[in-house]
């Protein structure tokens, strides 16, 4: 159950196995720690998508509080009707377009986000006018659009993973054909 070697032997063996300089990586392990251009970009976009989902999901409670009478001063219809006024919208029109604009799901997401912002602005306007029945209906439309946005974001993320996997498979085939 216990090793018969003494503790000084164990310490020497452990010291021999690990480098003294922890800022360097043995050459045999270096490739395991590296991510190359396309992989870094893909991982960055995946991380962005996760953060954007969390950011977008904050909208519904914020809108619901407004519906219940706790209107935040930042919820101004003339501001939130612009789909670029959210983190997701700003990302979609800039970095997201560069990273994902070629995917069909991107266009659907962009349209759905615009619709969400228009409905959110309409909701605040209806609340300000005291039209609570219409405001409740509009809130339900915001909920529906929000769920679709999250699903589309998740689909974009899956698309990135699939394209990375097929790209890796293609690269392996090219490398194998080159060696032959």
C-alpha positions in Angstrom: 0.0 0.0 0.0 2.8 2.4 0.8 6.0 2.8 -1.2 9.1 1.2 0.3 11.3 4.1 -0.9 12.2 6.7 1.6 10.9 10.2 1.4 14.2 11.7 0.2 14.2 9.4 -2.8 10.6 10.5 -3.7 11.6 14.2 -3.4 14.6 13.7 -5.7 12.5 11.9 -8.3 9.8 14.6 -8.2 12.4 17.3 -8.5 14.0 15.6 -11.5 10.6 15.3 -13.2 9.7 19.0 -12.9 11.7 21.8 -14.4 13.3 24.4 -12.1 12.1 27.2 -14.3 8.3 27.1 -14.3 8.2 29.8 -17.0 9.3 27.4 -19.7 7.5 24.4 -21.0 9.3 21.2 -22.1 9.2 21.1 -25.9 7.2 17.8 -25.9 4.4 19.6 -24.0 4.5 23.0 -25.8 2.0 22.1 -28.5 -0.6 21.1 -25.9 -0.6 24.7 -24.6 -0.7 26.5 -27.9 -3.7 27.6 -29.8 -3.2 29.0 -33.3 -4.9 31.9 -35.1 -8.2 30.3 -36.2 -8.6 28.4 -33.0 -8.0 31.5 -30.8 -10.5 33.4 -32.9 -13.1 30.7 -32.6 -12.6 30.4 -28.9 -12.9 34.1 -28.5 -16.1 34.2 -30.4 -17.5 31.3 -28.4 -16.6 33.2 -25.2 -18.2 36.3 -26.6 -21.4 34.4 -27.4 -21.7 33.0 -23.9 -21.2 36.5 -22.4 -23.7 38.0 -24.8 -26.3 35.4 -23.8 -25.9 36.4 -20.2 -26.0 40.1 -21.1 -29.1 39.6 -23.2 -30.9 37.6 -20.6 -30.8 40.6 -18.2 -33.3 42.5 -20.5 -36.4 40.5 -19.5 -36.2 41.1 -15.8 -35.4 44.7 -16.5 -38.5 45.0 -18.7 -40.7 43.1 -16.2 -39.7 45.5 -13.4 -40.7 48.4 -15.7 -44.0 46.6 -16.3 -44.5 46.3 -12.6 -44.0 50.1 -12.2 -40.2 50.2 -11.5 -39.1 52.0 -14.7 -35.4 52.4 -14.9 -34.3 55.8 -16.2 -32.1 54.1 -18.8 -35.1 52.5 -20.4 -36.0 55.3 -22.8 -37.9 54.2 -25.9 -35.9 56.5 -28.1 -32.7 54.8 -27.0 -33.7 51.2 -26.7 -35.4 51.1 -30.1 -31.9 51.2 -31.6 -30.7 47.6 -31.6 -27.1 48.9 -31.2 -28.0 50.2 -27.7 -27.3 46.8 -26.2 -24.1 44.8 -25.8 -25.5 42.2 -28.2 -26.5 44.7 -30.8 -23.2 46.6 -30.7 -21.4 43.3 -31.0 -23.6 42.1 -33.9 -22.9 45.2 -35.9 -19.2 45.1 -35.4 -17.1 42.1 -34.2 -20.0 39.7 -34.6 -20.5 40.7 -38.2 -16.8 40.1 -38.9 -16.8 36.7 -37.2 -20.2 35.4 -38.1 -21.6 37.5 -40.9 -21.1 34.7 -43.4 -23.4 32.3 -41.5 -27.2 32.3 -42.4 -28.1 32.3 -38.7 -26.4 35.6 -38.3 -28.9 37.4 -40.4 -31.8 35.9 -38.5 -30.2 36.9 -35.2 -29.7 40.4 -36.4 -33.4 40.7 -37.5 -34.7 39.1 -34.3 -32.5 41.5 -32.2 -33.9 44.5 -34.0 -37.5 43.2 -33.5 -36.8 42.7 -29.8 -35.5 46.3 -29.4 -38.5 47.7 -31.2 -40.9 45.7 -29.0 -39.0 46.7 -25.9 -39.3 50.4 -26.9 -43.0 49.8 -27.6 -43.4 48.2 -24.2 -42.0 51.2 -22.4 -44.1 53.6 -24.4 -47.2 51.6 -23.6 -46.3 51.5 -19.9 -45.8 55.3 -19.9 -49.2 55.7 -21.5 -50.8 53.5 -18.9 -52.0 50.9 -21.5 -51.2 47.9 -19.3 -53.2 45.3 -21.3 -51.3 46.1 -24.5 -48.1 46.4 -22.5 -48.5 42.8 -21.1 -49.1 41.5 -24.7 -46.0 43.4 -25.9 -44.0 42.0 -22.9 -44.9 38.4 -24.1 -43.7 39.3 -27.6 -40.4 40.5 -26.0 -40.1 37.2 -24.1 -40.7 35.2 -27.3 -38.2 37.2 -29.3 -35.7 36.9 -26.4 -35.9 33.1 -26.4 -35.4 33.0 -30.1 -32.3 35.3 -29.7 -30.8 32.9 -27.2 -31.5 29.9 -29.4 -29.9 31.6 -32.4 -26.8 32.5 -30.4 -26.5 28.9 -29.3 -26.9 27.8 -32.9 -24.2 30.2 -34.0 -21.9 28.7 -31.3 -22.7 25.2 -32.4 -22.0 26.3 -36.0 -18.6 27.5 -34.9 -17.8 24.2 -33.2 -18.9 22.2 -36.3 -17.0 24.4 -38.7 -13.9 24.1 -36.5 -14.2 20.3 -36.4 -14.7 20.0 -40.1 -11.8 22.4 -40.7 -9.6 20.3 -38.4 -10.6 17.2 -40.3 -9.8 18.8 -43.6 -6.4 20.0 -42.3 -5.6 16.5 -41.1 -6.5 15.1 -44.6 -4.4 17.7 -46.3 -1.5 16.9 -44.0 -1.8 13.2 -44.6 -2.0 13.7 -48.4 1.1 15.9 -48.3 3.1 13.2 -46.4 2.1 10.5 -48.8 
